Amino acid sequence: MINNKNIKSILITRTDRLGDVILTLPLITATKKVFRDSKINFFVKEYVSELLIGYKDIDEVITEESLKTFREKYRYFKHLDPDLVINVKPEFELALIFFMLRIKYRIGTGYRWFSFLYNYKVYEHRKVSDKHESDYNLNLLKNFFDEVNPGKEFFLKYSEVEKKTFAKKFSSYNTDLEDNYIIVHPGSGNSAKDLSPDKFREYVNKFLNKFNKYKIIFTGLENESPLIDNIIRSADKNSGSKIVDLSGKLNLRELMILIDYSKLFISNSTGPIHIAGAMNKSIIGFYPSEKPMSDTRWKPLSKHAVIFKPPDKFDMNMINIDEVILATSELLNTQK
């Protein structure tokens, strides 16, 4: 058994994408509750790390890019000297380093060829996708500590200075944080099957015709700008002042503030939808029905999320936009 009284330093690793990291944050908080006097270090990719600035229960964020070689990782983690590691994303190199360092408690999956390197194993096949990703993450601890609560808590935050700085930048696009606006995020970074640009065009035009007191803010990566431009160019010609394209113009902390002040976030299954979920925003998400991409595993963790799936798991174009508009109306009306 794991003796939590002797554990002072913990390392949790999750070196993949934005949504994966956000859905690992409840594990961070659960770990802190079990090991109240411990220091928790979180090993992630650099681009995700900015979102975690000042995050409650994380004492230090370590970036993968800062430790490029096996030797650099070995030396750093030897100096860090954690008592317990949780390798959330199974990685042979990290598992081998932790084994070589003789870290006392090494938690990981029991279903990889290198799982013998862990001495505390959890036997769950994530590819089955019968649980939410956050539950799979929590189970890495819950399997050894019954007191782990299944509830999910998030503590994303930003400062008043950051808010004022972003508000000034936002105003340069003739929009204020206090304005009524929704966010449409049509890209997904190929993390799942997407609603088509044609369907997003249909949604934008119907939204602008029905909700004339709202603006639409488009967000996305810089390489998604052509997709967004294509959607905007086909919008109602009289709606120019109602549409703002911020694709490629925001860092993650600015996106977090923008989402926090939005009235609704609309997206395919992708990282930013989980920012909205962590902030308990009103959300409409488009998800394929097939495993392992379905909402069963990847839905945003907001109490105000509505998920649309096609009746045919392979054809996202079967999603009815009139039904999406109806859900939009209901979500916006609950905020009045």
PyMOL commands that set and color helices and strands:
alter all, ss='L'
color gray80, all
select helices_A, chain A and resi 4-6+18-22+25-34+46-52+64-66+70-80+92-100+115-117+126-128+133-142+160-171+197-210+222-233+237-242+252-261+271-278+295-298+316-318+321-333
alter helices_A, ss='H'
color red, helices_A
select strands_A, chain A and resi 9-13+39-44+60-63+84-87+105-109+120-122+181-185+215-218+243-245+264-268+283-286+305-308
alter strands_A, ss='S'
color yellow, strands_A
deselect
rebuild
show_as cartoon
